[in-house]
Amino acid sequence: MSQKRSYKQYPPEFKEEAVALVTEQGYSVPEAAKSLGIATNLLYRWKEKQE
């Protein structure tokens, strides 16, 4: 009985705002990720995709 793992989906707007915290507001990636309640590596990945 294997179950498929379900991942939380974030809307594109949320991702853009999260990356903007780092690129425009001067937050560090770990600070921004913690304040948004997401994993640090997730935010690094979003940031990399936008650049």
PQR file of N, CA, C, O and H, with PARSE charges and radii, in Angstrom:
ATOM      1  N   MET A   1       0.830  -1.195   0.000 -0.4000 1.5000
ATOM      2  CA  MET A   1       0.000   0.000   0.000 -0.0000 2.0000
ATOM      3  C   MET A   1       0.868   1.250   0.000  0.5500 1.7000
ATOM      4  O   MET A   1       1.069   1.888   1.033 -0.5500 1.4000
ATOM      5  N   SER A   2       1.365   1.577  -1.153 -0.4000 1.5000
ATOM      6  CA  SER A   2       2.176   2.791  -1.220 -0.0000 2.0000
ATOM      7  C   SER A   2       1.278   3.977  -1.553  0.5500 1.7000
ATOM      8  O   SER A   2       0.411   3.909  -2.424 -0.5500 1.4000
ATOM      9  H   SER A   2       1.201   1.059  -1.992  0.4000 1.0000
ATOM     10  N   GLN A   3       1.517   5.048  -0.839 -0.4000 1.5000
ATOM     11  CA  GLN A   3       0.752   6.265  -1.089 -0.0000 2.0000
ATOM     12  C   GLN A   3       1.652   7.258  -1.793  0.5500 1.7000
ATOM     13  O   GLN A   3       2.844   7.350  -1.501 -0.5500 1.4000
ATOM     14  H   GLN A   3       2.221   5.104  -0.131  0.4000 1.0000
ATOM     15  N   LYS A   4       1.074   7.998  -2.720 -0.4000 1.5000
ATOM     16  CA  LYS A   4       1.838   9.045  -3.373 -0.0000 2.0000
ATOM     17  C   LYS A   4       2.032  10.189  -2.389  0.5500 1.7000
ATOM     18  O   LYS A   4       1.119  10.563  -1.654 -0.5500 1.4000
ATOM     19  H   LYS A   4       0.106   7.924  -2.957  0.4000 1.0000
ATOM     20  N   ARG A   5       3.214  10.719  -2.393 -0.4000 1.5000
ATOM     21  CA  ARG A   5       3.507  11.836  -1.510 -0.0000 2.0000
ATOM     22  C   ARG A   5       2.865  13.100  -2.093  0.5500 1.7000
ATOM     23  O   ARG A   5       3.020  13.383  -3.282 -0.5500 1.4000
ATOM     24  H   ARG A   5       3.956  10.415  -2.990  0.4000 1.0000
ATOM     25  N   SER A   6       2.157  13.846  -1.274 -0.4000 1.5000
ATOM     26  CA  SER A   6       1.560  15.078  -1.770 -0.0000 2.0000
ATOM     27  C   SER A   6       2.378  16.267  -1.262  0.5500 1.7000
ATOM     28  O   SER A   6       2.652  16.411  -0.070 -0.5500 1.4000
ATOM     29  H   SER A   6       2.031  13.616  -0.309  0.4000 1.0000
ATOM     30  N   TYR A   7       2.745  17.091  -2.208 -0.4000 1.5000
ATOM     31  CA  TYR A   7       3.535  18.277  -1.884 -0.0000 2.0000
ATOM     32  C   TYR A   7       2.629  19.491  -1.862  0.5500 1.7000
ATOM     33  O   TYR A   7       1.653  19.576  -2.607 -0.5500 1.4000
ATOM     34  H   TYR A   7       2.522  16.974  -3.176  0.4000 1.0000
ATOM     35  N   LYS A   8       2.971  20.425  -0.995 -0.4000 1.5000
ATOM     36  CA  LYS A   8       2.180  21.647  -0.924 -0.0000 2.0000
ATOM     37  C   LYS A   8       2.477  22.490  -2.156  0.5500 1.7000
ATOM     38  O   LYS A   8       3.635  22.707  -2.511 -0.5500 1.4000
ATOM     39  H   LYS A   8       3.764  20.356  -0.390  0.4000 1.0000
ATOM     40  N   GLN A   9       1.442  22.951  -2.786 -0.4000 1.5000
ATOM     41  CA  GLN A   9       1.581  23.792  -3.974 -0.0000 2.0000
ATOM     42  C   GLN A   9       1.461  25.257  -3.558  0.5500 1.7000
ATOM     43  O   GLN A   9       0.540  25.635  -2.834 -0.5500 1.4000
ATOM     44  H   GLN A   9       0.501  22.775  -2.498  0.4000 1.0000
ATOM     45  N   TYR A  10       2.397  26.068  -4.020 -0.4000 1.5000
ATOM     46  CA  TYR A  10       2.344  27.493  -3.727 -0.0000 2.0000
ATOM     47  C   TYR A  10       2.019  28.249  -5.003  0.5500 1.7000
ATOM     48  O   TYR A  10       2.563  27.940  -6.063 -0.5500 1.4000
ATOM     49  H   TYR A  10       3.145  25.761  -4.608  0.4000 1.0000
ATOM     50  N   PRO A  11       1.138  29.236  -4.911 -0.5600 1.5000
ATOM     51  CA  PRO A  11       0.806  30.007  -6.116  0.2800 2.0000
ATOM     52  C   PRO A  11       2.012  30.832  -6.584  0.5500 1.7000
ATOM     53  O   PRO A  11       2.862  31.199  -5.773 -0.5500 1.4000
ATOM     54  N   PRO A  12       2.087  31.118  -7.872 -0.5600 1.5000
ATOM     55  CA  PRO A  12       3.220  31.899  -8.404  0.2800 2.0000
ATOM     56  C   PRO A  12       3.394  33.248  -7.716  0.5500 1.7000
ATOM     57  O   PRO A  12       4.518  33.718  -7.545 -0.5500 1.4000
ATOM     58  N   GLU A  13       2.287  33.870  -7.323 -0.4000 1.5000
ATOM     59  CA  GLU A  13       2.359  35.172  -6.662 -0.0000 2.0000
ATOM     60  C   GLU A  13       3.110  35.064  -5.330  0.5500 1.7000
ATOM     61  O   GLU A  13       3.904  35.935  -4.975 -0.5500 1.4000
ATOM     62  H   GLU A  13       1.373  33.488  -7.462  0.4000 1.0000
ATOM     63  N   PHE A  14       2.837  33.973  -4.601 -0.4000 1.5000
ATOM     64  CA  PHE A  14       3.500  33.756  -3.315 -0.0000 2.0000
ATOM     65  C   PHE A  14       5.002  33.597  -3.525  0.5500 1.7000
ATOM     66  O   PHE A  14       5.804  34.152  -2.775 -0.5500 1.4000
ATOM     67  H   PHE A  14       2.192  33.266  -4.890  0.4000 1.0000
ATOM     68  N   LYS A  15       5.374  32.836  -4.548 -0.4000 1.5000
ATOM     69  CA  LYS A  15       6.785  32.616  -4.845 -0.0000 2.0000
ATOM     70  C   LYS A  15       7.480  33.928  -5.198  0.5500 1.7000
ATOM     71  O   LYS A  15       8.593  34.195  -4.744 -0.5500 1.4000
ATOM     72  H   LYS A  15       4.722  32.384  -5.157  0.4000 1.0000
ATOM     73  N   GLU A  16       6.810  34.744  -6.016 -0.4000 1.5000
ATOM     74  CA  GLU A  16       7.380  36.036  -6.415 -0.0000 2.0000
ATOM     75  C   GLU A  16       7.571  36.950  -5.210  0.5500 1.7000
ATOM     76  O   GLU A  16       8.602  37.611  -5.081 -0.5500 1.4000
ATOM     77  H   GLU A  16       5.906  34.527  -6.385  0.4000 1.0000
ATOM     78  N   GLU A  17       6.584  36.983  -4.340 -0.4000 1.5000
ATOM     79  CA  GLU A  17       6.681  37.815  -3.134 -0.0000 2.0000
ATOM     80  C   GLU A  17       7.797  37.327  -2.220  0.5500 1.7000
ATOM     81  O   GLU A  17       8.524  38.128  -1.634 -0.5500 1.4000
ATOM     82  H   GLU A  17       5.747  36.447  -4.445  0.4000 1.0000
ATOM     83  N   ALA A  18       7.927  36.015  -2.103 -0.4000 1.5000
ATOM     84  CA  ALA A  18       8.975  35.449  -1.254 -0.0000 2.0000
ATOM     85  C   ALA A  18      10.354  35.814  -1.784  0.5500 1.7000
ATOM     86  O   ALA A  18      11.237  36.196  -1.016 -0.5500 1.4000
ATOM     87  H   ALA A  18       7.336  35.364  -2.580  0.4000 1.0000
ATOM     88  N   VAL A  19      10.539  35.698  -3.084 -0.4000 1.5000
ATOM     89  CA  VAL A  19      11.831  36.043  -3.696 -0.0000 2.0000
ATOM     90  C   VAL A  19      12.081  37.551  -3.574  0.5500 1.7000
ATOM     91  O   VAL A  19      13.218  37.980  -3.376 -0.5500 1.4000
ATOM     92  H   VAL A  19       9.822  35.387  -3.707  0.4000 1.0000
ATOM     93  N   ALA A  20      11.021  38.345  -3.692 -0.4000 1.5000
ATOM     94  CA  ALA A  20      11.159  39.799  -3.575 -0.0000 2.0000
ATOM     95  C   ALA A  20      11.629  40.205  -2.183  0.5500 1.7000
ATOM     96  O   ALA A  20      12.350  41.192  -2.043 -0.5500 1.4000
ATOM     97  H   ALA A  20      10.098  37.995  -3.853  0.4000 1.0000
ATOM     98  N   LEU A  21      11.236  39.465  -1.161 -0.4000 1.5000
ATOM     99  CA  LEU A  21      11.716  39.762   0.195 -0.0000 2.0000
ATOM    100  C   LEU A  21      13.231  39.726   0.238  0.5500 1.7000
ATOM    101  O   LEU A  21      13.860  40.548   0.905 -0.5500 1.4000
ATOM    102  H   LEU A  21      10.650  38.663  -1.275  0.4000 1.0000
ATOM    103  N   VAL A  22      13.813  38.779  -0.469 -0.4000 1.5000
ATOM    104  CA  VAL A  22      15.266  38.612  -0.471 -0.0000 2.0000
ATOM    105  C   VAL A  22      15.926  39.624  -1.398  0.5500 1.7000
ATOM    106  O   VAL A  22      16.889  40.288  -1.014 -0.5500 1.4000
ATOM    107  H   VAL A  22      13.302  38.112  -1.011  0.4000 1.0000
ATOM    108  N   THR A  23      15.408  39.743  -2.625 -0.4000 1.5000
ATOM    109  CA  THR A  23      16.081  40.562  -3.628 -0.0000 2.0000
ATOM    110  C   THR A  23      15.834  42.060  -3.453  0.5500 1.7000
ATOM    111  O   THR A  23      16.711  42.871  -3.753 -0.5500 1.4000
ATOM    112  H   THR A  23      14.627  39.203  -2.938  0.4000 1.0000
ATOM    113  N   GLU A  24      14.651  42.431  -2.973 -0.4000 1.5000
ATOM    114  CA  GLU A  24      14.311  43.853  -2.885 -0.0000 2.0000
ATOM    115  C   GLU A  24      14.298  44.398  -1.459  0.5500 1.7000
ATOM    116  O   GLU A  24      14.625  45.564  -1.239 -0.5500 1.4000
ATOM    117  H   GLU A  24      13.938  41.773  -2.730  0.4000 1.0000
ATOM    118  N   GLN A  25      13.925  43.566  -0.496 -0.4000 1.5000
ATOM    119  CA  GLN A  25      13.780  44.049   0.877 -0.0000 2.0000
ATOM    120  C   GLN A  25      15.026  43.845   1.730  0.5500 1.7000
ATOM    121  O   GLN A  25      15.107  44.351   2.849 -0.5500 1.4000
ATOM    122  H   GLN A  25      13.660  42.618  -0.675  0.4000 1.0000
ATOM    123  N   GLY A  26      15.995  43.106   1.202 -0.4000 1.5000
ATOM    124  CA  GLY A  26      17.247  42.935   1.927 -0.0000 2.0000
ATOM    125  C   GLY A  26      17.247  41.835   2.986  0.5500 1.7000
ATOM    126  O   GLY A  26      18.161  41.764   3.807 -0.5500 1.4000
ATOM    127  H   GLY A  26      15.929  42.695   0.293  0.4000 1.0000
ATOM    128  N   TYR A  27      16.235  40.986   2.971 -0.4000 1.5000
ATOM    129  CA  TYR A  27      16.218  39.856   3.904 -0.0000 2.0000
ATOM    130  C   TYR A  27      17.220  38.809   3.433  0.5500 1.7000
ATOM    131  O   TYR A  27      17.499  38.704   2.238 -0.5500 1.4000
ATOM    132  H   TYR A  27      15.492  41.043   2.304  0.4000 1.0000
ATOM    133  N   SER A  28      17.758  38.038   4.369 -0.4000 1.5000
ATOM    134  CA  SER A  28      18.553  36.883   3.958 -0.0000 2.0000
ATOM    135  C   SER A  28      17.564  35.771   3.631  0.5500 1.7000
ATOM    136  O   SER A  28      16.416  35.805   4.074 -0.5500 1.4000
ATOM    137  H   SER A  28      17.532  38.124   5.339  0.4000 1.0000
ATOM    138  N   VAL A  29      18.010  34.788   2.858 -0.4000 1.5000
ATOM    139  CA  VAL A  29      17.119  33.685   2.485 -0.0000 2.0000
ATOM    140  C   VAL A  29      16.609  32.939   3.725  0.5500 1.7000
ATOM    141  O   VAL A  29      15.410  32.678   3.824 -0.5500 1.4000
ATOM    142  H   VAL A  29      18.943  34.761   2.499  0.4000 1.0000
ATOM    143  N   PRO A  30      17.503  32.585   4.684 -0.5600 1.5000
ATOM    144  CA  PRO A  30      16.979  31.894   5.881  0.2800 2.0000
ATOM    145  C   PRO A  30      15.968  32.729   6.677  0.5500 1.7000
ATOM    146  O   PRO A  30      14.989  32.187   7.190 -0.5500 1.4000
ATOM    147  N   GLU A  31      16.197  34.041   6.781 -0.4000 1.5000
ATOM    148  CA  GLU A  31      15.253  34.913   7.505 -0.0000 2.0000
ATOM    149  C   GLU A  31      13.893  34.922   6.821  0.5500 1.7000
ATOM    150  O   GLU A  31      12.858  34.755   7.466 -0.5500 1.4000
ATOM    151  H   GLU A  31      16.992  34.481   6.363  0.4000 1.0000
ATOM    152  N   ALA A  32      13.909  35.118   5.520 -0.4000 1.5000
ATOM    153  CA  ALA A  32      12.656  35.188   4.760 -0.0000 2.0000
ATOM    154  C   ALA A  32      11.916  33.858   4.822  0.5500 1.7000
ATOM    155  O   ALA A  32      10.702  33.828   5.025 -0.5500 1.4000
ATOM    156  H   ALA A  32      14.750  35.254   4.996  0.4000 1.0000
ATOM    157  N   ALA A  33      12.644  32.762   4.650 -0.4000 1.5000
ATOM    158  CA  ALA A  33      12.014  31.440   4.677 -0.0000 2.0000
ATOM    159  C   ALA A  33      11.368  31.173   6.032  0.5500 1.7000
ATOM    160  O   ALA A  33      10.251  30.661   6.108 -0.5500 1.4000
ATOM    161  H   ALA A  33      13.630  32.786   4.486  0.4000 1.0000
ATOM    162  N   LYS A  34      12.075  31.523   7.091 -0.4000 1.5000
ATOM    163  CA  LYS A  34      11.539  31.294   8.438 -0.0000 2.0000
ATOM    164  C   LYS A  34      10.276  32.124   8.672  0.5500 1.7000
ATOM    165  O   LYS A  34       9.292  31.627   9.220 -0.5500 1.4000
ATOM    166  H   LYS A  34      12.983  31.939   7.029  0.4000 1.0000
ATOM    167  N   SER A  35      10.311  33.384   8.255 -0.4000 1.5000
ATOM    168  CA  SER A  35       9.148  34.245   8.477 -0.0000 2.0000
ATOM    169  C   SER A  35       7.937  33.794   7.662  0.5500 1.7000
ATOM    170  O   SER A  35       6.797  34.033   8.059 -0.5500 1.4000
ATOM    171  H   SER A  35      11.110  33.788   7.810  0.4000 1.0000
ATOM    172  N   LEU A  36       8.182  33.143   6.522 -0.4000 1.5000
ATOM    173  CA  LEU A  36       7.077  32.659   5.685 -0.0000 2.0000
ATOM    174  C   LEU A  36       6.659  31.231   6.022  0.5500 1.7000
ATOM    175  O   LEU A  36       5.632  30.745   5.548 -0.5500 1.4000
ATOM    176  H   LEU A  36       9.108  32.949   6.199  0.4000 1.0000
ATOM    177  N   GLY A  37       7.461  30.573   6.838 -0.4000 1.5000
ATOM    178  CA  GLY A  37       7.139  29.205   7.223 -0.0000 2.0000
ATOM    179  C   GLY A  37       7.402  28.188   6.129  0.5500 1.7000
ATOM    180  O   GLY A  37       6.699  27.184   6.017 -0.5500 1.4000
ATOM    181  H   GLY A  37       8.295  30.968   7.223  0.4000 1.0000
ATOM    182  N   ILE A  38       8.428  28.457   5.315 -0.4000 1.5000
ATOM    183  CA  ILE A  38       8.794  27.511   4.254 -0.0000 2.0000
ATOM    184  C   ILE A  38      10.239  27.068   4.453  0.5500 1.7000
ATOM    185  O   ILE A  38      10.986  27.668   5.226 -0.5500 1.4000
ATOM    186  H   ILE A  38       8.999  29.272   5.405  0.4000 1.0000
ATOM    187  N   ALA A  39      10.617  26.017   3.748 -0.4000 1.5000
ATOM    188  CA  ALA A  39      11.975  25.500   3.850 -0.0000 2.0000
ATOM    189  C   ALA A  39      12.951  26.435   3.135  0.5500 1.7000
ATOM    190  O   ALA A  39      12.632  27.008   2.094 -0.5500 1.4000
ATOM    191  H   ALA A  39      10.010  25.530   3.120  0.4000 1.0000
ATOM    192  N   THR A  40      14.135  26.575   3.708 -0.4000 1.5000
ATOM    193  CA  THR A  40      15.152  27.455   3.138 -0.0000 2.0000
ATOM    194  C   THR A  40      15.534  27.029   1.724  0.5500 1.7000
ATOM    195  O   THR A  40      15.648  27.863   0.826 -0.5500 1.4000
ATOM    196  H   THR A  40      14.394  26.109   4.554  0.4000 1.0000
ATOM    197  N   ASN A  41      15.732  25.711   1.532 -0.4000 1.5000
ATOM    198  CA  ASN A  41      16.153  25.247   0.204 -0.0000 2.0000
ATOM    199  C   ASN A  41      15.090  25.510  -0.860  0.5500 1.7000
ATOM    200  O   ASN A  41      15.415  25.678  -2.036 -0.5500 1.4000
ATOM    201  H   ASN A  41      15.640  25.033   2.262  0.4000 1.0000
ATOM    202  N   LEU A  42      13.832  25.548  -0.453 -0.4000 1.5000
ATOM    203  CA  LEU A  42      12.750  25.850  -1.374 -0.0000 2.0000
ATOM    204  C   LEU A  42      12.883  27.287  -1.886  0.5500 1.7000
ATOM    205  O   LEU A  42      12.754  27.544  -3.083 -0.5500 1.4000
ATOM    206  H   LEU A  42      13.569  25.412   0.502  0.4000 1.0000
ATOM    207  N   LEU A  43      13.140  28.206  -0.977 -0.4000 1.5000
ATOM    208  CA  LEU A  43      13.285  29.603  -1.361 -0.0000 2.0000
ATOM    209  C   LEU A  43      14.530  29.815  -2.224  0.5500 1.7000
ATOM    210  O   LEU A  43      14.501  30.609  -3.163 -0.5500 1.4000
ATOM    211  H   LEU A  43      13.245  27.998  -0.005  0.4000 1.0000
ATOM    212  N   TYR A  44      15.614  29.116  -1.915 -0.4000 1.5000
ATOM    213  CA  TYR A  44      16.812  29.189  -2.760 -0.0000 2.0000
ATOM    214  C   TYR A  44      16.478  28.742  -4.189  0.5500 1.7000
ATOM    215  O   TYR A  44      16.923  29.355  -5.160 -0.5500 1.4000
ATOM    216  H   TYR A  44      15.637  28.470  -1.152  0.4000 1.0000
ATOM    217  N   ARG A  45      15.693  27.672  -4.302 -0.4000 1.5000
ATOM    218  CA  ARG A  45      15.323  27.155  -5.624 -0.0000 2.0000
ATOM    219  C   ARG A  45      14.472  28.163  -6.396  0.5500 1.7000
ATOM    220  O   ARG A  45      14.708  28.394  -7.582 -0.5500 1.4000
ATOM    221  H   ARG A  45      15.332  27.175  -3.513  0.4000 1.0000
ATOM    222  N   TRP A  46      13.480  28.766  -5.725 -0.4000 1.5000
ATOM    223  CA  TRP A  46      12.637  29.772  -6.385 -0.0000 2.0000
ATOM    224  C   TRP A  46      13.466  30.953  -6.847  0.5500 1.7000
ATOM    225  O   TRP A  46      13.274  31.470  -7.947 -0.5500 1.4000
ATOM    226  H   TRP A  46      13.289  28.579  -4.761  0.4000 1.0000
ATOM    227  N   LYS A  47      14.386  31.372  -6.000 -0.4000 1.5000
ATOM    228  CA  LYS A  47      15.244  32.523  -6.309 -0.0000 2.0000
ATOM    229  C   LYS A  47      16.103  32.219  -7.537  0.5500 1.7000
ATOM    230  O   LYS A  47      16.273  33.063  -8.416 -0.5500 1.4000
ATOM    231  H   LYS A  47      14.542  30.952  -5.107  0.4000 1.0000
ATOM    232  N   GLU A  48      16.633  31.015  -7.578 -0.4000 1.5000
ATOM    233  CA  GLU A  48      17.479  30.600  -8.699 -0.0000 2.0000
ATOM    234  C   GLU A  48      16.687  30.590 -10.007  0.5500 1.7000
ATOM    235  O   GLU A  48      17.194  30.997 -11.052 -0.5500 1.4000
ATOM    236  H   GLU A  48      16.495  30.329  -6.863  0.4000 1.0000
ATOM    237  N   LYS A  49      15.449  30.125  -9.938 -0.4000 1.5000
ATOM    238  CA  LYS A  49      14.607  30.065 -11.140 -0.0000 2.0000
ATOM    239  C   LYS A  49      14.289  31.451 -11.671  0.5500 1.7000
ATOM    240  O   LYS A  49      14.216  31.649 -12.884 -0.5500 1.4000
ATOM    241  H   LYS A  49      15.037  29.794  -9.089  0.4000 1.0000
ATOM    242  N   GLN A  50      14.100  32.410 -10.776 -0.4000 1.5000
ATOM    243  CA  GLN A  50      13.725  33.765 -11.203 -0.0000 2.0000
ATOM    244  C   GLN A  50      14.911  34.531 -11.799  0.5500 1.7000
ATOM    245  O   GLN A  50      14.720  35.470 -12.572 -0.5500 1.4000
ATOM    246  H   GLN A  50      14.159  32.249  -9.790  0.4000 1.0000
ATOM    247  N   GLU A  51      16.122  34.131 -11.443 -0.4000 1.5000
ATOM    248  CA  GLU A  51      17.295  34.868 -11.934 -0.0000 2.0000
ATOM    249  C   GLU A  51      17.748  34.414 -13.306  0.5500 1.7000
ATOM    250  O   GLU A  51      18.720  34.944 -13.842 -0.5500 1.4000
ATOM    251  H   GLU A  51      16.277  33.368 -10.816  0.4000 1.0000
TER
END
